[in-house]
């Protein structure tokens, strides 16, 4: 989106390094590849080589969007990028395991085969499978992954609200 004339542009850094662009009625979608990979939607008529303005809806996700814009801007200007606080390191690891587990299950792997791929065959073979806590863990990972696929992933983009 072009910035309105009443907003002065003191310095301008063209939006380059866009990944593969896909065009749609909403605009051009691309991933800005830099220190922080960011999905960009350029509204119709926008030119990434010209000064641009960000459009952020004012809704319950505004603060998260402002934080994402801040990380993007800092990355584009070579500044230190603050960590994304929406997920902890442990949550990222569990998400990766969930997606790997559901991918294996979708491709016909048994729970035991998935456990061996994720945790190693030695660990899986060290105790009876039917009563193994690993079995329950893998079943939970597959169920969690399926939940993500059904739309639960949208919660990853939101900060948890305090009650």
C-alpha positions as CSV (number, residue, x, y, z in Angstrom):
1,X,0.0,0.0,0.0
2,X,1.4,3.4,-0.9
3,X,1.8,5.7,2.1
4,X,-0.6,8.7,2.0
5,X,0.9,12.0,0.8
6,X,0.6,13.5,4.3
7,X,3.1,10.9,5.7
8,X,6.7,12.0,4.9
9,X,9.1,9.4,3.9
10,X,12.5,10.3,5.4
11,X,14.4,7.3,4.1
12,X,13.3,4.5,1.8
13,X,14.5,1.0,1.6
14,X,12.9,-0.9,-1.3
15,X,11.3,-4.2,-0.4
16,X,13.6,-6.6,-2.2
17,X,14.5,-10.2,-1.6
18,X,10.9,-11.4,-2.0
19,X,10.5,-15.1,-2.6
20,X,8.2,-16.5,-5.3
21,X,5.2,-14.2,-5.7
22,X,1.7,-15.4,-6.1
23,X,-1.0,-13.1,-7.4
24,X,-4.6,-13.1,-6.2
25,X,-7.5,-10.7,-6.1
26,X,-6.3,-9.6,-2.7
27,X,-2.9,-8.6,-4.0
28,X,0.5,-10.2,-4.4
29,X,1.6,-12.7,-1.7
30,X,5.3,-13.4,-1.1
31,X,7.7,-14.4,1.6
32,X,10.3,-11.7,2.4
33,X,13.5,-13.6,2.9
34,X,15.9,-12.0,5.3
35,X,16.9,-12.6,8.9
36,X,13.2,-13.1,9.5
37,X,11.0,-14.9,7.0
38,X,7.8,-12.8,6.8
39,X,4.7,-13.3,4.7
40,X,3.9,-10.1,2.8
41,X,0.7,-9.2,1.0
42,X,1.1,-6.2,-1.3
43,X,-2.3,-4.7,-2.1
44,X,-3.1,-4.3,-5.8
45,X,-1.2,-1.4,-7.3
46,X,1.6,-1.5,-4.7
47,X,5.1,-1.4,-6.0
48,X,7.8,-2.9,-3.7
49,X,10.4,-0.6,-5.1
50,X,8.5,2.5,-3.9
51,X,7.8,3.6,-0.3
52,X,5.2,1.4,1.3
53,X,2.9,1.6,4.4
54,X,1.7,-1.2,6.6
55,X,-2.0,-1.8,7.1
56,X,-2.8,-3.5,10.5
57,X,-6.4,-4.3,11.4
58,X,-7.5,-3.1,14.9
59,X,-8.8,-6.3,16.4
60,X,-7.9,-8.8,19.2
61,X,-4.7,-9.8,17.3
62,X,-3.4,-6.2,16.8
63,X,-0.6,-6.4,19.4
64,X,0.8,-9.6,17.8
65,X,0.7,-8.0,14.4
66,X,2.5,-4.9,15.7
67,X,5.2,-7.2,17.2
68,X,5.6,-9.1,13.9
69,X,5.9,-5.8,12.0
70,X,8.5,-4.7,14.5
71,X,10.5,-7.9,14.0
72,X,10.2,-7.5,10.2
73,X,11.3,-3.8,10.3
74,X,14.3,-4.5,12.5
75,X,15.4,-7.4,10.3
76,X,15.1,-5.2,7.2
77,X,17.2,-2.5,8.8
78,X,19.9,-4.8,10.2
79,X,19.0,-4.3,13.8
80,X,18.7,-7.0,16.5
81,X,15.5,-8.9,16.1
82,X,13.6,-9.7,19.4
83,X,12.5,-13.3,19.8
84,X,9.0,-14.2,18.8
85,X,7.2,-14.7,22.1
86,X,4.2,-16.6,20.8
87,X,5.8,-20.0,21.3
88,X,8.4,-21.3,23.8
89,X,11.3,-23.5,22.6
90,X,9.5,-26.5,24.2
91,X,6.3,-25.7,22.3
92,X,8.2,-25.4,19.0
93,X,9.8,-28.8,19.6
94,X,6.5,-30.4,20.4
95,X,4.9,-28.9,17.3
96,X,7.7,-30.3,15.2
97,X,7.2,-33.7,16.8
98,X,3.4,-33.5,16.3
99,X,3.8,-32.7,12.6
100,X,6.4,-35.5,12.1
101,X,4.2,-38.0,13.9
102,X,1.0,-37.2,12.0
103,X,3.0,-37.2,8.7
104,X,4.2,-40.7,9.5
105,X,0.8,-41.9,10.5
106,X,-0.8,-40.4,7.3
107,X,1.8,-42.3,5.3
108,X,0.9,-45.6,7.0
109,X,3.5,-45.9,9.8
110,X,2.5,-47.6,13.0
111,X,2.8,-45.8,16.3
112,X,5.7,-48.0,17.1
113,X,7.5,-47.1,13.9
114,X,6.8,-43.4,14.5
115,X,8.3,-43.8,18.0
116,X,11.4,-45.5,16.6
117,X,11.8,-42.7,14.1
118,X,11.4,-39.9,16.7
119,X,13.1,-41.4,19.7
120,X,15.3,-44.2,18.4
121,X,14.8,-48.0,18.1
122,X,16.9,-48.6,21.3
123,X,14.6,-46.6,23.4
124,X,11.4,-48.1,21.9
125,X,12.8,-51.6,22.4
126,X,13.8,-51.1,26.0
127,X,10.4,-51.8,27.5
128,X,7.1,-53.6,26.5
129,X,5.4,-51.5,23.8
130,X,1.8,-52.0,25.0
131,X,2.5,-50.4,28.4
132,X,5.2,-48.0,27.3
133,X,4.8,-44.3,28.1
134,X,6.3,-43.6,24.7
135,X,3.3,-45.3,23.1
136,X,1.0,-42.9,24.9
137,X,3.3,-40.0,23.9
138,X,3.2,-40.9,20.2
139,X,-0.5,-41.3,20.2
140,X,-0.9,-37.9,21.8
141,X,1.5,-36.4,19.3
142,X,-0.5,-37.8,16.4
143,X,-3.8,-36.6,17.9
144,X,-2.2,-33.1,18.5
145,X,-0.9,-33.0,15.0
146,X,-4.3,-33.9,13.6
147,X,-5.8,-31.1,15.7
148,X,-3.3,-28.6,14.2
149,X,-4.2,-29.7,10.7
150,X,-7.9,-29.2,11.5
151,X,-7.3,-25.5,12.3
152,X,-5.6,-25.5,15.7
153,X,-2.5,-24.1,14.1
154,X,-4.2,-20.7,14.0
155,X,-3.8,-20.6,17.8
156,X,0.0,-20.6,17.3
157,X,-0.3,-17.1,15.7
158,X,-1.9,-15.6,18.8
159,X,-0.6,-14.7,22.2
160,X,-2.3,-16.4,25.1
161,X,-4.6,-14.0,26.8
162,X,-4.4,-13.6,30.6
163,X,-7.6,-14.3,32.4
